[in-house]
Amino acid sequence: MSAQSRMARKAGVTLSTSVTAFLILVYVVQSGSLVYLLLERSRLQETLHQKDVQIMEMEREIDELRERLKIFQIIEDFQSGFTPQERDIIGEVIFTQSKRLGYDPILLLALILTESSFRKGQESYMGAQGLMQVLPSTGYWLSNKYKMPWKGDMSLFDPHYNIRMGSYYLFELILKFKNVKKALIAYNMGPEALSGRIKLKERIPEGYARAVMKQYQMLKETYPDSLFG
């Protein structure tokens, strides 16, 4: 092979190696750029997700604030005899128990209006006490079941204690009868009496449940969801 041929061949190899090195360099740069863009997209998606979570949390807090405002407004408009501090306590316990037990708080407010007309210190001729008109025997049973210290019959005149007891009692009745309407009837006439009528296939009086639902509908119409924006 001539010297010129060897030089041309050598030049060709050199050229080939240079092109390969260049292509490798381009590949590395492009791959690095792709990895960077993928990481940036991932970070952007994570940031957007965090923003979405923050927005959802803010919307939840606003909804809760709106719900609290509605509860407090209803209490303010209907209560009789309670101090501002007691009204705050009533509003918070209604909100908290509704969240805990899955109630519409308007249902608890309607039940209170039906039972005691939101008057302080109410006691029925049967001995039912407080805002939700809970019997002391029922209150004592619930205090043991839900680990709430029983401080005698006067416990039920404490609005915070009374509403917790009443909401737990309604919850127990819903579990027992698998029906909110029947639970309301049992709240009024007693679960044993209602069970007896069901067993004997006797007519079930629905006047009390209708009265509660009438109050419920009135509150829903008077205090719509859009009331506070």
C-alpha positions in Angstrom: 0.0 0.0 0.0 1.3 3.3 -1.0 2.1 6.1 1.4 -0.7 8.2 0.0 -3.2 5.4 0.5 -2.1 4.9 4.1 -2.5 8.6 4.6 -6.0 8.7 3.1 -7.0 5.7 5.1 -5.6 7.2 8.3 -7.5 10.5 7.5 -10.7 8.5 7.0 -10.4 6.8 10.3 -9.6 10.1 12.0 -12.7 11.6 10.4 -14.8 8.7 11.4 -13.7 8.9 15.0 -14.3 12.6 15.1 -17.9 12.2 13.8 -18.5 9.4 16.3 -17.2 11.5 19.1 -19.4 14.4 18.0 -22.5 12.2 17.7 -21.8 10.9 21.2 -21.4 14.4 22.5 -24.7 15.4 20.9 -26.4 12.3 22.3 -25.1 13.1 25.8 -26.2 16.7 25.6 -29.6 15.8 24.2 -30.1 13.1 26.8 -29.1 15.5 29.5 -31.5 18.1 28.2 -34.3 15.5 28.1 -33.6 14.4 31.7 -33.6 18.0 32.8 -36.8 18.7 31.0 -38.4 15.6 32.5 -37.2 16.6 35.9 -38.6 20.2 35.4 -41.9 18.8 34.2 -42.0 16.5 37.3 -41.2 19.5 39.5 -43.8 21.6 37.7 -46.4 18.9 38.1 -45.6 18.5 41.7 -45.9 22.2 42.2 -49.2 22.3 40.4 -50.4 19.4 42.5 -49.4 21.2 45.6 -51.2 24.3 44.4 -54.3 22.2 43.7 -54.1 20.7 47.2 -53.8 24.2 48.7 -56.7 25.4 46.6 -58.9 22.5 47.7 -57.9 23.0 51.3 -58.8 26.7 51.1 -62.1 25.9 49.5 -62.8 23.4 52.3 -62.0 25.9 54.9 -64.2 28.5 53.2 -67.1 26.0 53.0 -66.6 25.2 56.7 -66.5 28.9 57.6 -69.7 29.5 55.6 -71.4 26.6 57.4 -70.3 27.9 60.8 -71.6 31.3 60.0 -75.0 29.9 59.0 -75.2 27.9 62.2 -74.3 30.9 64.4 -76.8 33.1 62.5 -79.6 30.6 63.1 -78.7 30.3 66.8 -78.6 34.1 67.1 -82.0 34.4 65.5 -83.8 31.7 67.5 -82.1 31.3 70.9 -83.6 32.6 74.1 -81.8 33.2 77.3 -78.3 32.2 76.4 -75.2 34.3 76.9 -72.9 35.1 73.9 -70.4 32.6 75.3 -73.0 29.9 75.5 -74.2 30.7 72.0 -70.6 30.2 70.8 -70.4 26.9 72.6 -73.7 25.8 71.1 -72.6 26.7 67.6 -69.3 24.9 67.9 -70.7 21.7 69.3 -73.4 21.5 66.7 -70.8 21.9 63.9 -68.4 19.4 65.5 -71.0 16.7 66.2 -72.5 17.1 62.7 -69.0 16.5 61.2 -68.3 13.6 63.6 -71.6 11.8 63.0 -72.3 12.8 59.4 -75.3 15.0 60.1 -76.5 18.0 58.2 -76.2 20.6 61.0 -79.5 22.1 59.9 -81.2 18.8 61.0 -79.8 19.2 64.5 -80.9 22.8 64.6 -84.4 21.8 63.4 -84.6 19.1 66.1 -83.6 21.6 68.8 -86.2 24.1 67.6 -88.9 21.3 67.7 -87.8 20.0 71.1 -87.1 23.2 73.1 -87.7 26.2 70.8 -84.1 27.0 71.6 -85.0 28.2 75.1 -82.6 27.9 77.9 -83.4 25.6 80.9 -86.3 23.8 79.3 -87.7 20.7 81.1 -90.7 18.6 80.0 -93.4 17.2 82.2 -91.8 13.8 81.5 -88.4 15.1 82.9 -86.6 15.5 79.5 -84.1 18.3 79.9 -82.2 21.0 78.0 -82.1 22.0 74.3 -82.5 18.5 72.9 -84.8 17.3 75.7 -82.8 14.3 76.8 -84.1 12.1 79.7 -81.7 11.7 82.6 -81.8 7.9 82.2 -80.9 8.2 78.5 -78.2 10.7 79.3 -76.7 8.4 82.0 -76.6 5.4 79.5 -75.0 7.5 76.8 -72.5 9.0 79.2 -71.2 5.5 79.9 -71.3 4.4 76.2 -69.4 7.5 75.0 -67.1 7.9 78.0 -68.5 11.3 79.1 -68.4 11.9 82.8 -71.9 12.0 84.3 -72.3 14.8 86.9 -75.9 14.2 87.8 -79.2 15.3 86.3 -78.0 18.9 86.0 -75.5 17.8 83.4 -78.2 17.9 80.8 -78.7 21.7 81.3 -75.2 22.3 80.1 -75.8 23.1 76.4 -72.5 21.5 75.3 -73.2 18.3 77.2 -76.8 18.2 76.2 -76.2 18.6 72.4 -73.5 15.9 72.5 -75.9 13.6 74.3 -78.8 14.4 72.0 -76.8 14.0 68.8 -75.4 10.7 70.0 -78.9 9.5 70.9 -80.2 10.3 67.4 -77.2 8.5 65.9 -78.0 5.4 68.0 -81.6 5.5 66.8 -80.6 5.9 63.2 -78.3 2.8 63.6 -81.1 0.9 65.2 -83.9 1.7 62.8 -81.8 2.2 59.6 -84.0 5.2 58.8 -83.9 8.9 59.7 -87.6 9.3 59.8 -88.1 6.4 62.1 -85.2 7.6 64.2 -86.9 10.9 64.7 -90.2 9.2 65.7 -88.3 7.0 68.2 -86.5 10.1 69.5 -90.0 11.5 70.4 -91.9 8.4 71.5 -89.1 6.1 72.6 -87.4 3.3 70.7 -89.2 0.5 72.7 -92.6 2.0 71.9 -91.8 2.3 68.2 -90.4 -1.2 68.1 -93.6 -2.5 69.7 -95.7 -0.8 67.1 -93.6 -2.1 64.2 -93.7 -5.6 65.6 -97.5 -5.5 66.0 -97.9 -3.8 62.6 -99.7 -0.9 64.2 -100.0 2.6 62.7 -96.8 4.7 63.4 -97.6 8.3 64.3 -95.6 10.6 62.0 -96.6 14.0 63.3 -93.4 14.6 65.2 -91.1 13.7 62.3 -93.2 16.0 60.0 -92.8 18.8 62.5 -89.0 18.4 62.6 -88.8 18.2 58.8 -91.0 21.3 58.6 -88.6 23.2 60.7 -85.7 21.8 58.6 -87.3 23.0 55.4 -88.0 26.4 56.9 -84.3 26.8 57.9 -83.0 25.6 54.5 -85.2 28.2 52.8 -84.5 31.0 55.2 -80.8 30.4 55.3 -79.7 29.2 51.8 -76.2 28.1 51.1 -75.5 31.2 49.1 -76.4 33.5 52.1 -72.8 34.3 52.9 -71.5 34.5 49.4 
